[in-house]
């Protein structure tokens, strides 16, 4: 993925850039999760007020994230930063480390011959952190129930009621929770991503953490020992003020559109407030003339990413596109919030698409490469033979003193990609695994390769 500073949204919105400056000083070299965490926080702020209509249905502004990365690489400490920021914005946070369903859904307890009902973490507005997300990937009845609850909680607010039937009466949970899950890459994680519906409801970020990256982070951390307090362009109190100000703007927008006083709103219960938010959802935000043509181009860009993928994997990868479309609209609405406008336009969509396109491409590359994990020697030989077939199938050249048999690397990769049904990014990654078969040289701007004598 590109550097976080290359995204137009970071360049345009000082609040987003200021937030990331704080995040990067806490969780080093995790800029993309930092970017997602901003929208995670903002989605919780906006959750009680914003419903985004799509035809006869709707979505809400929450952003759910599942982050897969090696242990001890800054996942947990990142929560320490934005979890505290959420608390300063008077929002409920919780860390779920496992346990019974009652922790998530609630339950009944008997006290003095009376049955008391307790609510769970998923009930109401909550930023919920699964610091050991691997629990969602382990087979077993409890984990299956947990995944089902989370999957339902990720459905649009107001349409995500969870009802659990118990002997002392059912527990009903109406969730406005945002899910933030992190885990190391457990064995067989690809199979869960391919089969569990929860992953079609979250923004999934995977990253391979190399030894050199670990060393770079270690060096950065040690440079800060006994050092001065990091200086920031934007003080953390200004971030809190921004989020609290956004909450007020969204609430006041509801009051303006519905023509009611704040005292009336404050007197209402959650269900009554939800009914009002549903009634005005087509008036809070609107779209500009540039919205529709930009969205059509974005859809075309997403589908172009799957054009050369193996047929079996393609069906799974395609199942992520509806979520990518939804999140494009959600993040575009977030951009409008940052800009303090009630009109979502094509530029907002493009800024959202820049981030999501890279995430989707990153997901595709990972899933393609995971198919190769653990292959036997026979599989490696078969792959090498495909590379040999590919270079023999394209035009070769005599490069003066360097001899004959040189082929343009780009053409060889394209041929190999067609044989293996791989995207362009996967072609390069496969080549890295077999590059010992080839010599390489450059002629002008073009790179040429040929088989080594012993190949």
BELFENSUL-V88953 format. One line per field, one symbol per residue. psi: psi as a letter, one per 30 degrees, with the letter a starting at -180 (. if undefined). A space follows every 50 residues. Layout:
# BELFENSUL-V88953
psi = ???
This chain:
# BELFENSUL-V88953
psi = llkeffkeeeeejeeeeeeeeeeffejkgheeeeeeeefeeeeeefeffk kjkjbgalllgkkkkjjjlllhggeefeeedfeeeeefghkklkkjgaal ffeeelakkkkhgkkkkkllffkakkjkjjfifffffkkleeeeeeeeee eefflkkfghkkkkklfgllkkkjkgkkkjkklljlkgeeeeeffkfefg fljkkkkkjleeeeeeeeeeefffkgllkkkkekkeeeeeeeeeeeeeee eeeeeeefilleeeefflleeeeeeeeeegfgfellllffeeeeeeeeee eefffgfgkkeefeeeefffeeeeeefeeeeeeeeeeefhlgkkaeeeee eeeeeeeeeeeeeeeeeeefffkglleeeeeeeeeeeeeeffflklljib ffalgkkkeeeeeeeeeeefhlleeeeeeeeefgfffllklkjbfkkkll kleg.
